[in-house]
Amino acid sequence: MSSTGAVTVPRLHPKARLQHDDVRGRDVLLYPEGLVALNATGVAILELCDGTRSLAEIVATLERLYATGGLERDVATFLEGLAAKGLVTYGP
């Protein structure tokens, strides 16, 4: 796993917000410079990034929701990609 680690707490950056885009008919992550189109799984991940759940808790919740295991790497990679764009931040 990367430097984010399972004990860190991801949250959306204050400049970013989840929203349903009626024009495109899909959920998006909006930020001042643009948007990121999201699928249902991306929305589920970001809805759990409330600043109170650790990465491990988010993964456990998703694994229960989707009745599958081994999601940690995929979730971490997704969040790290958004963090690289400054859309997700991490705290202790």
TIRO-2110 file (N, C-alpha, C; in Angstrom, 1 decimal):
// TIRO-2110
0.9, -1.2, 0.0, N, 1, A
0.0, 0.0, 0.0, CA, 1, A
0.9, 1.2, 0.0, C, 1, A
0.3, 2.3, -0.4, N, 2, A
1.1, 3.6, -0.6, CA, 2, A
1.2, 4.3, 0.8, C, 2, A
1.7, 5.5, 0.7, N, 3, A
1.9, 6.3, 1.8, CA, 3, A
0.6, 6.8, 2.5, C, 3, A
-0.6, 6.6, 1.9, N, 4, A
-1.8, 7.0, 2.5, CA, 4, A
-2.1, 6.1, 3.7, C, 4, A
-1.9, 4.8, 3.5, N, 5, A
-2.1, 3.9, 4.6, CA, 5, A
-3.5, 3.7, 5.0, C, 5, A
-3.8, 2.6, 5.7, N, 6, A
-5.2, 2.3, 6.1, CA, 6, A
-5.7, 3.1, 7.3, C, 6, A
-4.8, 3.7, 8.1, N, 7, A
-5.3, 4.5, 9.3, CA, 7, A
-5.5, 5.9, 9.0, C, 7, A
-5.3, 6.4, 7.8, N, 8, A
-5.5, 7.8, 7.4, CA, 8, A
-7.0, 8.0, 7.1, C, 8, A
-7.4, 9.2, 7.2, N, 9, A
-8.9, 9.5, 7.0, CA, 9, A
-9.0, 10.4, 5.8, C, 9, A
-9.5, 9.9, 4.7, N, 10, A
-9.7, 10.7, 3.5, CA, 10, A
-11.0, 11.5, 3.6, C, 10, A
-11.0, 12.7, 3.0, N, 11, A
-12.1, 13.5, 2.9, CA, 11, A
-12.0, 14.3, 1.6, C, 11, A
-13.2, 14.8, 1.1, N, 12, A
-13.2, 15.6, -0.1, CA, 12, A
-12.6, 17.0, 0.3, C, 12, A
-11.8, 17.5, -0.6, N, 13, A
-11.3, 18.9, -0.4, CA, 13, A
-12.5, 19.8, -0.4, C, 13, A
-12.4, 20.9, 0.4, N, 14, A
-13.6, 21.8, 0.5, CA, 14, A
-14.0, 22.4, -0.9, C, 14, A
-13.1, 22.5, -1.8, N, 15, A
-13.4, 23.0, -3.1, CA, 15, A
-14.1, 22.0, -4.0, C, 15, A
-14.3, 20.8, -3.6, N, 16, A
-14.9, 19.8, -4.4, CA, 16, A
-16.2, 19.3, -3.8, C, 16, A
-17.2, 18.9, -4.6, N, 17, A
-18.4, 18.4, -4.1, CA, 17, A
-19.0, 17.4, -5.1, C, 17, A
-19.7, 16.4, -4.5, N, 18, A
-20.5, 15.5, -5.3, CA, 18, A
-21.8, 16.1, -5.7, C, 18, A
-22.2, 15.8, -7.0, N, 19, A
-23.4, 16.4, -7.5, CA, 19, A
-23.9, 15.5, -8.6, C, 19, A
-25.2, 15.4, -8.8, N, 20, A
-25.8, 14.8, -9.9, CA, 20, A
-25.9, 15.8, -11.1, C, 20, A
-25.3, 15.5, -12.2, N, 21, A
-25.3, 16.4, -13.4, CA, 21, A
-26.5, 16.0, -14.2, C, 21, A
-27.6, 16.7, -14.2, N, 22, A
-28.8, 16.4, -15.0, CA, 22, A
-28.5, 16.4, -16.5, C, 22, A
-27.6, 17.3, -16.9, N, 23, A
-27.3, 17.4, -18.3, CA, 23, A
-26.7, 16.1, -18.8, C, 23, A
-25.7, 15.6, -18.1, N, 24, A
-25.0, 14.4, -18.5, CA, 24, A
-25.7, 13.2, -18.0, C, 24, A
-26.6, 13.3, -17.1, N, 25, A
-27.4, 12.2, -16.5, CA, 25, A
-26.5, 11.2, -15.7, C, 25, A
-25.5, 11.8, -15.0, N, 26, A
-24.6, 11.0, -14.1, CA, 26, A
-24.1, 11.8, -13.0, C, 26, A
-23.5, 11.1, -12.0, N, 27, A
-22.9, 11.8, -10.9, CA, 27, A
-21.5, 12.3, -11.2, C, 27, A
-21.2, 13.4, -10.7, N, 28, A
-19.9, 14.0, -11.0, CA, 28, A
-19.3, 14.6, -9.7, C, 28, A
-18.0, 14.7, -9.7, N, 29, A
-17.3, 15.4, -8.6, CA, 29, A
-16.9, 16.8, -9.2, C, 29, A
-17.5, 17.8, -8.7, N, 30, A
-17.3, 19.2, -9.3, CA, 30, A
-16.2, 19.9, -8.5, C, 30, A
-15.4, 20.6, -9.2, N, 31, A
-14.4, 21.5, -8.6, CA, 31, A
-14.2, 22.7, -9.5, C, 31, A
-13.6, 23.7, -9.0, N, 32, A
-13.5, 25.0, -9.7, CA, 32, A
-13.0, 24.9, -11.2, C, 32, A
-12.1, 24.0, -11.4, N, 33, A
-11.5, 23.9, -12.7, CA, 33, A
-12.2, 22.9, -13.6, C, 33, A
-13.2, 22.2, -13.1, N, 34, A
-13.8, 21.2, -14.0, CA, 34, A
-14.6, 20.2, -13.2, C, 34, A
-14.7, 19.0, -13.7, N, 35, A
-15.4, 17.9, -13.1, CA, 35, A
-14.8, 16.6, -13.4, C, 35, A
-15.1, 15.6, -12.6, N, 36, A
-14.7, 14.2, -12.8, CA, 36, A
-16.0, 13.4, -12.9, C, 36, A
-16.3, 12.7, -14.0, N, 37, A
-17.5, 11.9, -14.1, CA, 37, A
-17.2, 10.6, -13.3, C, 37, A
-18.3, 10.2, -12.5, N, 38, A
-18.1, 9.1, -11.6, CA, 38, A
-19.1, 8.0, -12.0, C, 38, A
-18.7, 6.7, -11.8, N, 39, A
-19.6, 5.6, -11.8, CA, 39, A
-20.2, 5.4, -10.4, C, 39, A
-21.1, 4.5, -10.3, N, 40, A
-21.8, 4.2, -9.0, CA, 40, A
-20.8, 3.9, -7.9, C, 40, A
-19.7, 3.1, -8.2, N, 41, A
-18.7, 2.7, -7.3, CA, 41, A
-17.9, 3.9, -6.8, C, 41, A
-17.6, 4.8, -7.7, N, 42, A
-16.8, 6.0, -7.3, CA, 42, A
-17.7, 6.9, -6.4, C, 42, A
-18.9, 7.0, -6.7, N, 43, A
-19.8, 7.8, -5.8, CA, 43, A
-19.9, 7.1, -4.4, C, 43, A
-20.0, 5.8, -4.4, N, 44, A
-20.1, 5.1, -3.1, CA, 44, A
-18.9, 5.3, -2.3, C, 44, A
-17.7, 5.3, -2.9, N, 45, A
-16.4, 5.6, -2.2, CA, 45, A
-16.4, 7.0, -1.6, C, 45, A
-16.7, 7.9, -2.5, N, 46, A
-16.6, 9.3, -2.1, CA, 46, A
-17.7, 9.7, -1.0, C, 46, A
-18.8, 9.1, -1.1, N, 47, A
-19.8, 9.4, 0.0, CA, 47, A
-19.4, 8.9, 1.4, C, 47, A
-18.5, 8.0, 1.4, N, 48, A
-17.9, 7.5, 2.7, CA, 48, A
-16.7, 8.3, 3.1, C, 48, A
-16.2, 9.2, 2.3, N, 49, A
-15.1, 10.0, 2.6, CA, 49, A
-15.6, 11.3, 3.3, C, 49, A
-16.0, 11.1, 4.6, N, 50, A
-16.6, 12.2, 5.3, CA, 50, A
-15.7, 12.8, 6.3, C, 50, A
-14.5, 12.4, 6.4, N, 51, A
-13.5, 12.9, 7.3, CA, 51, A
-13.6, 12.2, 8.7, C, 51, A
-14.4, 11.2, 8.8, N, 52, A
-14.5, 10.5, 10.1, CA, 52, A
-14.1, 9.0, 9.9, C, 52, A
-14.2, 8.5, 8.7, N, 53, A
-13.9, 7.1, 8.5, CA, 53, A
-12.5, 6.9, 8.0, C, 53, A
-11.8, 6.0, 8.5, N, 54, A
-10.4, 5.6, 8.0, CA, 54, A
-10.6, 4.9, 6.6, C, 54, A
-9.5, 4.8, 5.9, N, 55, A
-9.5, 4.1, 4.7, CA, 55, A
-9.9, 2.6, 4.9, C, 55, A
-9.4, 2.0, 6.0, N, 56, A
-9.8, 0.7, 6.3, CA, 56, A
-11.3, 0.5, 6.6, C, 56, A
-11.9, 1.5, 7.3, N, 57, A
-13.3, 1.5, 7.5, CA, 57, A
-14.1, 1.6, 6.2, C, 57, A
-13.6, 2.5, 5.3, N, 58, A
-14.3, 2.7, 4.0, CA, 58, A
-14.3, 1.4, 3.3, C, 58, A
-13.1, 0.7, 3.2, N, 59, A
-13.0, -0.5, 2.5, CA, 59, A
-13.9, -1.6, 3.1, C, 59, A
-13.9, -1.7, 4.4, N, 60, A
-14.7, -2.7, 5.1, CA, 60, A
-16.2, -2.5, 4.7, C, 60, A
-16.6, -1.2, 4.7, N, 61, A
-18.0, -0.9, 4.4, CA, 61, A
-18.3, -1.3, 3.0, C, 61, A
-17.4, -1.0, 2.0, N, 62, A
-17.7, -1.3, 0.6, CA, 62, A
-17.6, -2.8, 0.4, C, 62, A
-16.8, -3.5, 1.1, N, 63, A
-16.7, -5.0, 1.0, CA, 63, A
-18.0, -5.6, 1.5, C, 63, A
-18.6, -5.1, 2.5, N, 64, A
-19.9, -5.5, 3.0, CA, 64, A
-21.0, -5.2, 1.9, C, 64, A
-21.0, -4.0, 1.4, N, 65, A
-22.0, -3.5, 0.5, CA, 65, A
-22.0, -4.3, -0.8, C, 65, A
-20.8, -4.6, -1.3, N, 66, A
-20.6, -5.3, -2.6, CA, 66, A
-20.4, -6.8, -2.4, C, 66, A
-20.4, -7.3, -1.1, N, 67, A
-20.2, -8.7, -0.8, CA, 67, A
-19.0, -9.3, -1.5, C, 67, A
-17.9, -8.6, -1.4, N, 68, A
-16.7, -9.1, -2.0, CA, 68, A
-15.5, -8.6, -1.1, C, 68, A
-14.3, -9.2, -1.3, N, 69, A
-13.2, -8.8, -0.6, CA, 69, A
-12.1, -8.3, -1.5, C, 69, A
-11.0, -7.8, -0.9, N, 70, A
-9.8, -7.4, -1.7, CA, 70, A
-10.0, -6.1, -2.4, C, 70, A
-10.7, -5.2, -1.8, N, 71, A
-11.0, -3.9, -2.5, CA, 71, A
-10.0, -2.8, -2.0, C, 71, A
-9.2, -3.1, -1.0, N, 72, A
-8.3, -2.0, -0.5, CA, 72, A
-7.4, -1.4, -1.5, C, 72, A
-6.8, -2.2, -2.4, N, 73, A
-5.9, -1.6, -3.4, CA, 73, A
-6.6, -0.7, -4.3, C, 73, A
-7.8, -1.2, -4.8, N, 74, A
-8.6, -0.4, -5.8, CA, 74, A
-9.1, 0.9, -5.2, C, 74, A
-9.6, 0.8, -4.0, N, 75, A
-10.1, 2.0, -3.3, CA, 75, A
-8.9, 3.0, -3.1, C, 75, A
-7.8, 2.5, -2.6, N, 76, A
-6.7, 3.4, -2.3, CA, 76, A
-6.2, 4.0, -3.6, C, 76, A
-6.1, 3.3, -4.7, N, 77, A
-5.7, 3.8, -6.0, CA, 77, A
-6.6, 4.9, -6.5, C, 77, A
-7.9, 4.7, -6.4, N, 78, A
-8.9, 5.6, -6.8, CA, 78, A
-8.7, 6.9, -6.0, C, 78, A
-8.6, 6.8, -4.7, N, 79, A
-8.5, 8.0, -3.8, CA, 79, A
-7.2, 8.7, -4.1, C, 79, A
-6.1, 8.0, -4.3, N, 80, A
-4.8, 8.6, -4.5, CA, 80, A
-4.8, 9.4, -5.8, C, 80, A
-5.5, 8.9, -6.8, N, 81, A
-5.7, 9.6, -8.1, CA, 81, A
-6.4, 10.9, -7.9, C, 81, A
-7.4, 11.0, -7.1, N, 82, A
-8.1, 12.2, -6.8, CA, 82, A
-7.2, 13.1, -5.9, C, 82, A
-6.5, 12.5, -5.0, N, 83, A
-5.6, 13.3, -4.1, CA, 83, A
-4.5, 14.0, -5.0, C, 83, A
-4.0, 13.3, -6.0, N, 84, A
-3.0, 13.9, -6.9, CA, 84, A
-3.6, 15.1, -7.6, C, 84, A
-4.9, 15.2, -7.8, N, 85, A
-5.5, 16.4, -8.4, CA, 85, A
-5.9, 17.4, -7.3, C, 85, A
-5.7, 17.1, -6.1, N, 86, A
-6.0, 18.0, -5.0, CA, 86, A
-7.5, 17.9, -4.6, C, 86, A
-8.2, 16.9, -5.0, N, 87, A
-9.6, 16.8, -4.7, CA, 87, A
-10.0, 16.0, -3.5, C, 87, A
-9.0, 15.2, -3.0, N, 88, A
-9.1, 14.4, -1.7, CA, 88, A
-7.9, 14.7, -0.9, C, 88, A
-8.2, 15.0, 0.4, N, 89, A
-7.1, 15.2, 1.4, CA, 89, A
-7.1, 14.1, 2.4, C, 89, A
-6.0, 14.0, 3.1, N, 90, A
-5.9, 12.9, 4.2, CA, 90, A
-5.5, 13.6, 5.5, C, 90, A
-6.1, 13.0, 6.5, N, 91, A
-5.8, 13.5, 7.9, CA, 91, A
-5.5, 12.3, 8.8, C, 91, A
-5.1, 12.5, 10.0, N, 92, A
-4.9, 11.3, 10.9, CA, 92, A
-6.2, 10.7, 11.3, C, 92, A
END
